[in-house]
């Protein structure tokens, strides 16, 4: 059985060799890319970036993480915090490189191309709308938001390391300067990369020398090479010991010298997470795609600080950092879902209002405030600001004020966390309270008296201790998961609510509780982690069925497959109740309540739940996820694309002058019949689309064009036959042939005066619709400037109240619109990619080159 006893610190080697060398090699990898970019003028793209990112994660991240873990066991406060902090930095930077590589774009180009939603065509022919992959927005801004707090913390680590030796200050100082110029390089020119490369070379040189010095020291047990053992200045010069604070610092029951103190690392992680959220809340980042990777990685480090607090038998910091990690991780993936997947503002607002999980964090933060009353003022202020954070994220706050309030709270929390990192590092290095943290608000005896006022006093004997250091986090994770599962009756049909609830229940109930289960194994209780391990499975299954079930479109019959599992959970939980009765009353109450919850789960699998006690119900397996009996509640008529009557219904609406949402081979589009020019004008009002932006036409096949006899050159005809039907749109010259095509009255309302864009989707439904109605005027089905609609529910939720119908076809085949090619100068051998969409520009040019070669 695992115990808290470990090897003495002297049994461990010199983990600093691995940590410093990992920093040097990671810097060398980035150095090679920076110098190559400066020399060739071409930034790394694609696989080159991905491979660099993987190496950074393996070497700078995982290898340095091992060094940090060993440093904790060696009772080395500074190295433990530094190496794990830098492991998170290189891991995050590696994830950023992989992100850039996946985009197949340079960092600067990604920032320029992806941070804007609209781009104007430089030619005089048209101004077109760029398709936006919402996950790809603000990639460079997200990287900068992550680098800036690491710059501040790296400077603190360099300063603190100067009190220990004079090798690490040079390494950490060079890393600090490197991060500055890496951030500048994301928005500036090659000169910043050159400076960064020089500094990375300095890191490599210092790292090689430092690791060699430590390695020789470890082998010979003597300081052969200079650099370690002699600080640049004495830490005691930073201040004088305060007796009151010293008493506060040393008030642990038993000082555990087998493991370094993890408090600085916990504050370090809070600084990074809150800083990134502050940037996001103030609008600097338009999407939380890459930001979620940075925060998730640093939160993994915060869980390690909670873990080592447990090894030091410190229940307070185990709970505090575990709770903070839970909060940041949930908010991270909540915002990821919100910014990347859910874009309907009205649905988001109503979905958020139905959520009540944040209130549990408010209550838990207040409990931490009470628990910190016998520590120091800094700890109390930090916990009070955490309460402010949780209050700022209460979903009942209107969205317009929500992010401003949250951004201010994050800024304050960042400042205090940064100061906390500095004070905990210096004071633990000196083992004295040199940097002021404030006196102890109330004594431990006073707090005990206040909290045990109802405890009977029989011979002044204390009750036997049955709780473990991880138990508080166990109760908190289950509380967050349970409260997050609550809902109002209005939320069960809101897809935004379903999306947003998944991370709340899954992270708190399954992921964090799996971590708690590991802690309980370490503590070696009689029943170990039996209860927490089983509840991990319960919450994971619950999330899969009750919340993700609608998104996975479980059929009614498929829900019965969960019935057997629910019965098994009921039986298992009965035995857990018996175990809890042996432990304590609170655990007994929790397991009994869970038994009632599992009864509800069983009834819901049988679709016999008598009351709306939970979050959602499973829709029937109808491909459009729109049930026929709920149609009257929808803002507009809907039709199933898989039945002929549905297609005829939408065709009739279009013939009558309506505007309808229709599927295409890329994303959903708004369509109007060219026989009704006034319907085309409606599209501009529905989308708030600028009048100067032209609208294209959609036909079912190239033969319709042939029948209209446009004066196209053989090269253009051959090019069209190679790209139609498909995700490529061609801009061609206007002419009288459009009247023969059937555009007729809409001639002046589609395209520009000289040109028009033609779409021939590779989509059976759209093709049949065009055969019925004739040419359609189409544009993407989204409010102007917002991401494209990739599911019919997005069209209904965003524009349903403005349009006359939606043809429901489920998920779209692509997440971006078509690629637009300007063919006006094709006879001169020139085509221009106006907008790169689902078909890469390289492939378009390959097709054109092949067509040209066959025409020669």
C-alpha positions in Angstrom: 0.0 0.0 0.0 1.3 3.4 -0.8 2.2 5.6 2.1 3.3 9.2 2.6 6.8 8.0 3.5 9.4 8.5 0.8 13.1 8.5 0.4 15.0 11.3 2.2 16.0 14.2 0.1 19.6 13.2 0.1 18.7 10.0 -1.8 17.8 11.9 -4.9 20.4 13.1 -7.4 20.7 16.5 -9.0 17.4 17.0 -11.0 18.7 20.5 -11.8 20.9 18.9 -14.5 17.8 17.7 -16.4 15.8 20.9 -15.7 18.4 23.3 -16.9 19.4 21.2 -19.9 15.7 20.9 -20.9 15.5 24.7 -21.0 18.7 24.9 -23.1 17.6 22.3 -25.7 14.1 23.8 -25.9 15.6 27.2 -26.6 17.9 25.7 -29.2 14.8 24.3 -31.1 13.2 27.7 -31.2 16.6 29.3 -32.1 16.9 27.1 -35.2 13.5 28.2 -36.4 14.1 31.9 -35.7 17.5 32.0 -37.5 16.1 30.0 -40.4 13.2 32.4 -40.7 15.5 35.4 -40.6 17.8 33.9 -43.1 15.3 32.7 -45.7 12.5 35.1 -45.0 10.0 32.2 -44.7 8.4 31.3 -41.4 8.0 27.6 -40.6 4.7 26.2 -41.7 2.8 22.9 -41.5 4.7 19.8 -40.4 7.8 21.8 -39.5 5.9 23.7 -36.9 4.1 20.6 -35.6 7.4 18.7 -35.1 8.9 21.6 -33.3 5.9 21.8 -31.1 6.1 18.1 -30.3 9.8 18.4 -29.4 9.1 21.4 -27.2 6.4 19.4 -25.3 8.6 16.3 -24.9 11.8 18.0 -24.0 10.9 21.4 -22.5 7.6 20.1 -21.0 7.7 16.5 -19.9 11.5 16.2 -19.3 11.5 19.4 -17.2 8.4 18.2 -15.4 10.3 15.2 -14.2 13.0 17.5 -13.0 10.5 19.6 -11.1 8.9 16.6 -9.5 12.3 15.3 -8.3 13.1 18.8 -7.0 10.0 18.7 -4.8 11.2 15.5 -3.3 14.7 17.0 -2.8 13.2 19.8 -0.8 14.4 22.4 -3.3 11.7 25.1 -3.3 13.1 27.3 -6.1 14.0 24.5 -8.5 10.7 22.7 -8.0 8.6 25.9 -8.7 10.9 27.0 -11.6 11.1 23.7 -13.5 7.4 22.9 -13.3 6.6 26.5 -14.2 8.9 26.4 -17.2 7.6 22.9 -18.1 4.2 24.5 -18.4 5.6 27.4 -20.5 7.4 25.1 -23.0 4.5 22.8 -23.2 2.1 25.7 -23.9 4.5 27.2 -26.5 4.8 23.7 -28.1 1.0 23.6 -28.3 1.1 27.0 -29.9 3.6 25.8 -32.6 1.4 22.8 -33.2 -1.6 25.1 -33.6 0.2 27.2 -36.1 1.3 24.1 -38.0 -2.3 22.8 -38.0 -3.4 26.1 -39.6 -0.7 25.7 -42.2 0.0 29.4 -41.9 2.7 31.6 -40.5 2.2 33.2 -37.1 2.0 36.7 -38.5 -0.2 35.7 -41.4 -2.5 33.8 -39.0 -2.9 36.9 -36.9 -3.6 39.0 -39.9 -5.9 36.6 -41.7 -7.8 35.1 -38.8 -8.4 38.0 -36.5 -10.7 39.7 -39.0 -14.1 38.5 -40.1 -14.4 40.5 -43.3 -11.9 41.2 -46.1 -12.3 43.3 -49.1 -11.4 42.2 -52.6 -8.7 44.5 -53.9 -10.2 44.4 -57.3 -13.1 46.7 -58.2 -15.3 43.8 -58.8 -16.5 42.7 -55.4 -16.2 42.8 -51.7 -16.6 39.3 -50.2 -17.0 37.9 -46.7 -14.3 35.6 -45.3 -15.4 32.3 -43.8 -14.2 32.1 -40.2 -13.0 29.0 -38.4 -13.8 30.3 -34.9 -11.2 28.2 -33.3 -8.6 29.9 -35.4 -9.4 33.4 -34.4 -6.8 35.4 -32.3 -4.1 32.7 -32.4 -1.3 35.2 -32.0 -3.2 37.3 -29.5 -3.7 34.2 -27.4 0.0 33.3 -27.5 0.9 36.9 -26.4 -1.7 36.7 -23.6 0.1 33.6 -22.4 3.6 34.9 -22.8 3.2 38.1 -20.9 2.5 36.6 -17.5 5.3 34.1 -18.0 7.6 37.1 -18.7 6.6 38.6 -15.3 7.0 35.4 -13.4 10.2 34.4 -15.2 11.7 37.7 -14.1 10.6 36.9 -10.5 12.2 33.5 -10.8 15.5 35.0 -12.1 15.5 37.5 -9.2 14.8 34.8 -6.6 17.4 32.4 -8.1 20.0 35.1 -7.5 19.7 34.4 -3.8 20.7 30.8 -4.4 23.4 30.7 -7.1 24.7 32.8 -10.0 24.0 30.3 -12.9 20.3 30.1 -12.8 19.8 33.9 -12.8 21.5 34.0 -16.2 19.4 31.2 -17.6 16.1 32.5 -16.2 17.0 36.1 -17.1 17.8 35.1 -20.7 14.5 33.2 -20.8 12.7 36.3 -19.6 14.3 38.5 -22.3 13.6 35.7 -24.9 9.9 35.6 -24.1 9.7 39.4 -24.5 11.1 39.2 -28.1 9.1 36.1 -28.9 6.0 38.0 -28.1 7.2 41.0 -30.2 8.0 38.6 -33.1 4.3 37.6 -33.2 3.3 41.1 -34.2 6.5 42.6 -35.5 9.2 41.8 -38.1 12.2 39.5 -38.4 14.5 41.7 -36.2 12.7 40.5 -33.1 13.3 36.9 -34.1 17.0 37.6 -34.6 17.3 39.1 -31.1 15.3 36.2 -29.7 17.6 33.8 -31.4 20.7 35.4 -29.9 19.2 35.3 -26.4 18.2 31.6 -27.0 21.9 30.9 -27.9 22.8 32.5 -24.5 20.3 30.3 -22.8 21.9 27.2 -24.4 25.4 28.2 -23.5 24.5 28.9 -19.8 22.4 25.8 -19.7 25.3 23.6 -20.9 27.7 25.1 -18.4 25.1 25.0 -15.6 24.1 21.4 -16.2 27.8 20.4 -16.5 28.6 22.1 -13.1 25.7 20.4 -11.4 26.5 17.0 -13.0 30.1 17.2 -11.8 28.9 18.3 -8.3 26.6 15.3 -8.2 29.3 12.9 -9.2 32.1 14.3 -7.0 30.0 15.7 -4.2 32.1 18.8 -4.4 31.7 22.2 -6.1 34.3 21.7 -8.8 32.9 24.3 -11.3 31.9 27.6 -10.1 28.3 28.9 -10.2 26.5 26.9 -7.5 26.7 27.3 -3.8 27.4 31.0 -4.0 24.5 33.4 -4.4 24.7 36.8 -6.1 23.4 38.3 -3.0 22.2 37.2 0.4 18.4 36.7 0.6 18.4 38.2 4.1 19.2 41.6 2.5 15.6 41.7 1.2 14.2 42.5 4.6 14.2 41.8 8.3 12.4 39.0 10.0 9.0 39.9 11.4 8.4 37.8 14.5 4.6 37.8 14.1 4.9 36.7 10.5 7.5 34.2 11.4 5.1 32.6 13.8 2.5 32.5 11.1 4.9 30.9 8.6 5.9 28.2 11.1 2.6 27.2 12.4 2.3 23.8 10.7 1.7 21.0 13.2 4.6 19.0 11.8 7.1 20.5 9.5 7.5 18.1 6.5 11.0 18.5 5.1 10.8 15.6 2.7 9.0 17.8 0.1 9.4 21.4 -1.0 6.6 23.8 -0.2 4.2 24.0 -3.1 2.5 27.4 -2.3 4.6 29.4 -4.7 3.7 27.1 -7.5 0.0 27.4 -6.7 0.2 31.2 -6.7 2.2 31.0 -9.9 -0.5 29.0 -11.7 -3.2 31.4 -10.5 -1.3 34.3 -11.9 -1.1 32.7 -15.4 -4.7 31.6 -15.6 -6.2 34.8 -14.3 -4.0 36.9 -16.6 -5.1 35.0 -19.7 -8.7 35.3 -18.7 -8.3 39.1 -18.1 -7.0 39.5 -21.7 -9.9 37.5 -23.0 -12.5 39.3 -20.9 -11.4 42.7 -22.1 -11.8 41.6 -25.7 -8.1 41.3 -26.7 -8.8 37.6 -27.7 -11.8 36.9 -29.9 -11.8 33.2 -29.3 -10.6 31.0 -26.5 -9.3 28.1 -28.7 -5.6 28.4 -28.1 -6.1 30.0 -24.7 -7.8 26.9 -23.5 -4.6 24.9 -24.2 -2.4 27.4 -22.2 -4.8 27.5 -19.2 -5.3 23.7 -19.2 -1.5 23.1 -19.1 -0.9 25.5 -16.3 -3.8 24.1 -14.3 -2.2 20.6 -14.6 0.7 22.2 -12.8 -1.6 23.6 -10.1 -3.0 20.1 -9.5 0.6 19.1 -8.8 0.9 21.9 -6.2 -2.3 20.5 -4.6 -0.7 17.0 -4.7 2.5 18.0 -3.0 0.5 19.9 -0.4 -1.2 16.6 0.4 2.2 14.9 0.7 3.1 17.6 3.2 -0.2 16.7 5.1 -1.5 20.2 4.4 -5.3 19.9 4.0 -5.8 23.6 3.5 -3.5 24.0 0.4 -4.6 20.6 -1.0 -8.2 21.9 -1.0 -7.4 25.4 -2.1 -5.3 24.7 -5.1 -7.5 21.7 -6.0 -10.6 24.0 -5.9 -8.8 26.7 -7.9 -7.7 24.2 -10.5 -11.3 22.9 -10.8 -12.6 26.5 -11.2 -10.1 27.5 -13.9 -10.5 24.2 -15.8 -14.2 24.5 -15.9 -14.2 28.1 -16.9 -11.6 27.4 -19.6 -13.7 24.7 -21.3 -16.9 26.7 -20.7 -15.4 29.6 -22.6 -14.0 27.2 -25.2 -17.4 25.8 -25.9 -18.9 29.3 -25.8 -16.5 30.9 -28.2 -15.8 28.0 -30.5 -19.0 26.0 -30.7 -21.9 28.0 -29.5 -22.4 31.3 -31.3 -26.1 32.1 -30.9 -26.1 35.0 -28.5 -29.8 34.7 -27.5 -29.4 31.0 -26.9 -26.2 31.5 -24.9 -27.7 34.0 -22.7 -30.8 31.9 -21.9 -28.6 28.8 -21.5 -26.3 30.5 -19.1 -29.1 31.9 -17.0 -30.3 28.3 -16.3 -26.9 27.3 -14.9 -26.3 27.5 -11.1 -23.0 25.8 -10.7 -21.1 29.0 -10.1 -23.0 29.5 -6.8 -21.2 26.5 -5.4 -17.9 28.1 -6.1 -19.0 31.2 -4.3 -19.9 29.2 -1.2 -16.6 27.2 -1.4 -14.6 30.4 -1.7 -16.3 31.7 1.4 -15.3 28.5 3.3 -11.7 29.0 2.2 -11.9 32.6 3.6 -12.9 31.2 6.9 -10.1 28.6 6.7 -7.5 31.2 6.0 -8.3 33.3 9.1 -5.5 31.6 11.0 -2.9 32.0 8.3 -2.0 35.5 7.2 -3.6 38.6 5.7 -2.2 37.9 2.2 -3.9 34.5 2.2 -7.2 36.0 3.3 -7.1 38.7 0.7 -6.3 36.1 -2.0 -9.3 34.0 -1.0 -11.5 37.1 -0.9 -10.5 38.0 -4.4 -11.3 34.4 -5.4 -14.8 34.9 -4.0 -15.0 38.1 -6.1 -14.0 36.0 -9.2 -16.7 33.5 -8.6 -19.3 36.3 -8.0 -18.2 37.9 -11.3 -18.9 34.7 -13.2 -22.4 34.2 -11.9 -24.3 33.5 -15.1 -27.3 35.6 -14.1 -25.2 38.8 -14.7 -26.1 40.3 -18.1 -23.6 39.4 -20.8 -22.6 43.0 -21.5 -21.5 43.5 -17.9 -20.3 39.9 -17.3 -17.0 40.1 -19.0 -16.1 43.6 -17.8 -16.7 42.6 -14.2 -14.9 39.3 -14.7 -11.9 41.1 -16.4 -11.5 43.5 -13.5 -11.7 40.7 -10.9 -9.1 38.7 -12.9 -6.8 41.7 -13.0 -7.0 42.2 -9.2 -6.5 38.4 -8.6 -3.5 38.4 -11.0 -1.8 41.2 -9.1 -2.2 39.5 -5.7 -1.2 36.1 -7.1 1.9 37.6 -8.5 2.8 39.2 -5.2 2.0 35.9 -3.5 4.3 34.0 -5.8 7.2 36.3 -4.9 6.6 36.3 -1.1 6.1 32.5 -0.9 9.3 31.9 -2.9 11.5 34.3 -1.0 10.1 33.4 2.4 10.5 29.7 1.8 14.0 30.1 0.4 15.0 32.1 3.5 12.8 30.0 5.8 11.9 33.3 7.4 9.2 35.9 6.8 11.2 38.5 5.0 8.6 39.8 2.6 5.5 41.1 4.5 2.4 38.9 4.2 0.5 40.4 7.1 -0.3 39.2 10.6 -2.5 36.2 11.5 -6.1 37.6 11.5 -7.2 35.4 14.4 -5.4 32.7 16.4 -5.8 29.0 15.7 -7.3 28.5 19.2 -9.9 31.3 18.6 -10.8 29.7 15.2 -11.2 26.3 16.8 -13.3 27.7 19.6 -15.6 29.4 17.1 -16.0 26.4 14.8 -16.4 23.8 17.7 -19.0 25.8 19.8 -21.5 22.9 19.6 -19.0 20.1 20.4 -19.6 18.4 23.6 -16.7 18.5 26.1 -16.4 15.3 28.0 -13.1 15.2 29.8 -11.7 17.6 27.2 -11.2 14.6 24.8 -11.3 15.3 21.1 -13.3 13.2 18.8 -11.3 10.6 16.7 -10.1 12.1 13.4 -11.8 10.2 10.6 -11.4 12.8 7.8 -8.5 12.8 5.4 -6.7 15.8 3.7 -8.4 15.0 0.4 -11.9 14.6 1.7 -12.8 18.3 1.4 -11.9 18.3 -2.3 -14.0 15.1 -2.7 -17.1 16.8 -1.3 -16.4 20.0 -3.3 -16.1 18.2 -6.6 -19.3 16.2 -6.1 -21.1 19.4 -5.0 -20.0 21.3 -8.1 -21.1 18.4 -10.4 -24.4 18.0 -8.7 -25.3 21.7 -8.6 -24.2 22.1 -12.2 -26.7 19.4 -13.2 -29.6 21.4 -12.0 -31.8 23.3 -14.5 -35.0 25.1 -15.1 -37.8 23.7 -17.2 -36.9 26.2 -20.0 -33.3 24.9 -20.4 -34.1 21.4 -21.6 -34.5 22.4 -25.2 -31.7 24.8 -25.4 -28.6 23.3 -27.2 -26.4 26.0 -25.8 -27.3 24.8 -22.3 -26.4 21.2 -23.2 -23.0 22.3 -24.6 -22.2 24.4 -21.7 -23.2 21.9 -19.0 -20.9 19.1 -20.3 -17.6 20.6 -19.1 -19.1 21.6 -15.7 -20.3 18.1 -14.8 -17.6 16.1 -16.6 -14.6 18.1 -15.2 -15.8 18.4 -11.6 -17.5 15.0 -11.3 -15.1 12.8 -13.3 -11.8 14.4 -14.1 -11.1 16.2 -10.8 -12.7 13.4 -8.8 -10.3 10.9 -10.6 -7.5 13.1 -9.2 -9.1 13.0 -5.8 -9.2 9.3 -6.1 -5.5 9.2 -6.6 -5.0 11.4 -3.6 -7.0 9.0 -1.5 -4.9 6.1 -2.6 -1.8 8.0 -1.5 -3.4 8.5 1.9 -3.9 4.8 2.3 -7.3 4.8 4.1 -9.1 1.6 4.9 -11.4 1.8 1.9 -8.9 3.8 -0.2 -10.6 5.5 -3.1 -13.5 3.1 -3.6 -16.3 5.8 -3.3 -14.6 8.5 -5.4 -13.5 6.0 -8.1 -17.1 4.7 -8.5 -18.5 8.2 -8.6 -16.1 9.1 -11.3 -17.8 6.5 -13.5 -21.2 7.6 -12.3 -20.7 11.3 -13.3 -19.0 10.3 -16.6 -21.9 8.1 -17.6 -24.4 10.7 -16.4 -22.8 13.3 -18.6 -22.7 11.0 -21.6 -26.3 10.1 -21.3 -28.1 13.2 -19.9 -26.1 16.0 -21.5 -24.2 14.7 -24.4 -27.0 12.3 -25.4 -28.9 14.9 -27.2 -25.8 16.0 -29.1 -25.0 12.4 -30.0 -28.6 11.9 -31.1 -29.3 8.8 -29.2 -32.4 7.0 -30.4 -35.2 6.1 -28.0 -34.3 2.5 -28.1 -30.6 3.2 -27.4 -31.5 4.9 -24.1 -32.5 1.5 -22.7 -28.8 0.4 -23.0 -28.1 2.6 -20.0 -30.8 1.0 -17.9 -28.6 -2.0 -16.9 -25.8 0.4 -15.9 -28.1 2.5 -13.8 -29.3 -0.6 -12.0 -25.7 -1.7 -11.4 -24.9 1.8 -10.0 -27.9 1.5 -7.6 -26.6 -1.8 -6.3 -23.0 -0.6 -5.9 -24.1 2.6 -4.3 -26.0 0.6 -1.7 -22.8 -1.0 -0.5 -21.1 2.5 -0.6 -23.8 3.6 1.8 -22.6 0.9 4.2 -19.0 2.0 3.8 -20.0 5.6 4.4 -21.9 4.7 7.6 -18.6 3.4 8.9 -16.8 6.7 8.1 -18.9 9.7 9.1 -22.4 11.2 8.9 -21.6 13.7 6.1 -20.4 11.0 3.8 -23.4 8.9 4.7 -25.8 11.7 3.7 -23.9 12.2 0.4 -24.2 8.6 -0.6 -27.9 8.4 0.4 -28.6 11.4 -1.8 -26.6 9.9 -4.6 -28.9 6.8 -4.3 -31.9 9.0 -4.9 -30.2 10.7 -7.9 -29.4 7.2 -9.4 -33.1 6.3 -9.0 -33.9 9.4 -11.1 -31.2 8.3 -13.6 -32.8 4.9 -13.9 -36.3 6.3 -14.4 -34.9 8.7 -17.1 -33.4 5.8 -19.0 -36.8 4.2 -19.0 -38.3 7.6 -19.9 -40.5 7.3 -16.9 -39.2 10.2 -14.9 -42.3 11.8 -13.3 -40.8 15.3 -12.8 -38.4 17.5 -14.5 -35.7 17.0 -11.9 -32.7 17.1 -14.2 -31.3 18.9 -17.1 -32.5 17.6 -20.4 -34.4 14.8 -22.2 -33.3 12.8 -25.1 -34.8 13.7 -28.4 -36.0 11.1 -30.8 -33.4 10.0 -33.4 -34.7 12.5 -36.1 -31.7 13.6 -38.2 -32.6 17.2 -38.0 -32.9 17.1 -34.2 -36.1 19.1 -34.7 -39.1 17.1 -33.5 -42.3 17.6 -35.4 -44.4 18.2 -32.2 -42.1 21.1 -31.2 -42.4 22.9 -34.6 -45.1 25.4 -33.4 -42.6 26.6 -30.8 -39.9 27.3 -33.4 -39.4 30.8 -34.7 -40.0 29.7 -38.3 -41.3 26.7 -40.3 -38.9 23.9 -40.7 -38.7 21.0 -43.2 -36.9 17.7 -43.3 -34.5 17.5 -46.3 -34.8 13.8 -46.5 -38.4 13.7 -47.5 -39.8 15.1 -50.8 -42.6 17.0 -49.0 -40.0 18.9 -47.1 -38.2 20.0 -50.2 -41.5 21.0 -51.9 -42.4 23.0 -48.8 -39.3 25.1 -48.9 -39.6 25.5 -52.7 -43.1 26.9 -52.3 -41.9 29.4 -49.7 -39.2 30.6 -52.1 -41.6 30.9 -55.0 -43.8 33.0 -52.7 -41.0 35.5 -52.1 -39.6 34.1 -48.9 -36.1 33.8 -47.7 -35.1 30.3 -46.4 -32.1 28.7 -44.8 -30.8 25.8 -47.0 -28.0 23.3 -46.8 -25.1 23.3 -49.3 -22.0 21.2 -49.8 -20.1 23.6 -47.5 -22.1 25.6 -44.9 -25.7 26.6 -44.6 -26.9 29.5 -46.8 -29.8 32.0 -47.1 -31.6 31.5 -50.4 -34.1 33.7 -52.3 -35.6 33.0 -55.7 -34.2 35.2 -58.5 -37.9 35.5 -59.7 -38.5 37.7 -56.6 -36.0 40.6 -56.4 -37.6 42.0 -53.3 -36.7 38.7 -51.5 -33.0 39.3 -52.4 -33.3 42.8 -50.8 -34.7 41.1 -47.6 -31.5 39.1 -47.3 -29.5 42.3 -46.8 -31.8 43.4 -44.0 -31.9 39.9 -42.4 -28.1 39.7 -42.3 -27.4 43.4 -41.7 -25.2 43.0 -44.8 -23.6 46.1 -46.3 -25.3 47.1 -49.5 -22.0 47.1 -51.4 -21.4 43.4 -50.8 -22.7 41.4 -53.8 -24.7 38.2 -53.7 -24.0 35.2 -55.9 -26.3 32.9 -57.7 -26.7 29.1 -57.3 -27.6 26.7 -60.1 -27.9 22.9 -60.1 -25.4 22.0 -62.9 -23.1 23.3 -65.6 -25.5 22.3 -68.3 -27.8 25.1 -67.2 -25.0 27.5 -68.1 -24.5 25.8 -71.4 -28.1 26.3 -72.3 -27.9 30.0 -71.5 -25.0 30.3 -74.0 -22.7 32.8 -72.2 -19.7 34.0 -74.2 -17.2 32.1 -72.2 -13.8 31.1 -73.6 -12.9 27.4 -74.0 -10.4 27.7 -71.2 -13.1 29.0 -68.8 -15.6 26.3 -69.8 -13.0 23.6 -69.2 -12.0 25.1 -65.9 -15.7 25.2 -64.8 -16.3 21.6 -65.8 -13.3 20.6 -63.6 -14.4 22.5 -60.5 -18.2 22.2 -60.8 -20.0 20.8 -58.9 -18.0 21.4 -55.7 -16.8 23.9 -53.1 -15.4 26.4 -55.6 -17.2 29.5 -56.8 -16.2 31.3 -60.0 -16.5 35.1 -60.6 -17.3 35.7 -64.3 -18.5 38.6 -66.5 -22.1 39.6 -66.5 -24.2 39.7 -69.7 -27.6 39.1 -71.3 -27.0 35.4 -71.0 -28.2 35.8 -67.4 -31.7 36.5 -68.6 -31.7 33.2 -70.6 -30.4 31.5 -67.4 -33.5 32.6 -65.6 -32.1 35.4 -63.4 -34.4 37.8 -65.1 -35.8 40.5 -62.7 -32.9 39.9 -60.2 -30.2 40.9 -62.7 -29.5 44.2 -61.0 -29.6 42.7 -57.5 -27.0 39.9 -57.8 -23.3 40.4 -58.4 -21.8 43.7 -59.3 -22.3 45.8 -62.5 -19.7 43.9 -64.4 -19.4 40.5 -62.7 -21.3 37.8 -61.0 -20.2 34.8 -58.8 -21.7 31.4 -59.7 -22.1 28.5 -57.3 -22.8 24.9 -58.3 -23.0 22.9 -55.0 -22.1 19.2 -54.9 -25.2 18.6 -52.8 -28.2 16.6 -54.0 -30.8 18.5 -52.0 -29.6 21.9 -53.1 -29.4 20.7 -56.7 -33.0 19.4 -56.7 -34.2 22.6 -55.1 -32.6 24.7 -57.8 -34.2 22.4 -60.5 -37.6 23.2 -58.9 -37.2 26.9 -58.3 -34.7 28.0 -60.9 -31.5 30.0 -60.0 -31.3 31.0 -56.4 -29.6 34.1 -54.9 -27.6 32.8 -51.9 -25.2 34.0 -49.2 -24.0 32.4 -46.0 -26.7 32.0 -43.3 -25.1 34.1 -40.6 -25.4 37.7 -39.3 -22.8 39.7 -41.2 -19.4 39.5 -39.6 -20.2 36.4 -37.6 -19.0 32.8 -38.1 -20.8 30.5 -40.7 -23.7 28.3 -39.6 -22.7 24.6 -39.7 -26.0 23.1 -38.5 -29.6 24.0 -39.2 -30.2 24.7 -35.4 -27.7 27.6 -35.7 -29.7 29.1 -38.6 -32.9 28.7 -36.6 -31.5 30.2 -33.4 -29.7 33.1 -35.1 -32.0 34.1 -38.0 -35.2 32.1 -37.5 -37.2 35.0 -36.4 -36.4 36.9 -39.6 -36.7 34.3 -42.3 -39.6 32.2 -43.7 -38.2 28.7 -43.3 -35.3 26.3 -42.8 -34.5 23.1 -44.7 -33.0 20.9 -42.0 -30.2 18.6 -43.0 -28.1 18.2 -39.8 -24.4 19.0 -39.7 -22.9 20.7 -42.7 -20.2 18.9 -44.7 -17.7 21.7 -44.1 -17.0 24.3 -41.4 -16.1 27.1 -43.9 -17.6 28.4 -47.1 -16.6 27.8 -50.7 -13.3 29.0 -52.2 -13.9 32.0 -54.5 -11.9 32.3 -57.7 -11.8 35.5 -59.9 -11.9 34.2 -63.5 -12.3 37.6 -65.2 -8.7 37.4 -66.6 -8.6 33.7 -67.2 -8.0 34.1 -70.9 -4.7 35.9 -70.0 -3.7 32.9 -67.9 -4.5 34.6 -64.6 -6.9 33.6 -61.9 -7.1 35.2 -58.5 -8.1 33.5 -55.2 -10.4 36.0 -53.7 -11.3 33.9 -50.7 -9.7 30.6 -49.6 -12.4 28.3 -48.2 -12.9 24.6 -48.0 -10.8 23.9 -51.1 -7.2 24.9 -50.6 -5.8 27.6 -52.9 -2.9 25.2 -53.9 -5.4 22.6 -55.2 -7.3 25.3 -57.2 -4.1 26.4 -58.9 -3.2 22.8 -59.6 -6.5 22.3 -61.3 -6.0 25.4 -63.4 -2.5 24.5 -64.4 -3.7 21.1 -65.5 -6.5 22.6 -67.5 -4.2 25.1 -69.2 -1.8 22.3 -70.1 -4.6 20.3 -71.8 -5.7 23.3 -73.7 -2.3 24.0 -75.3 
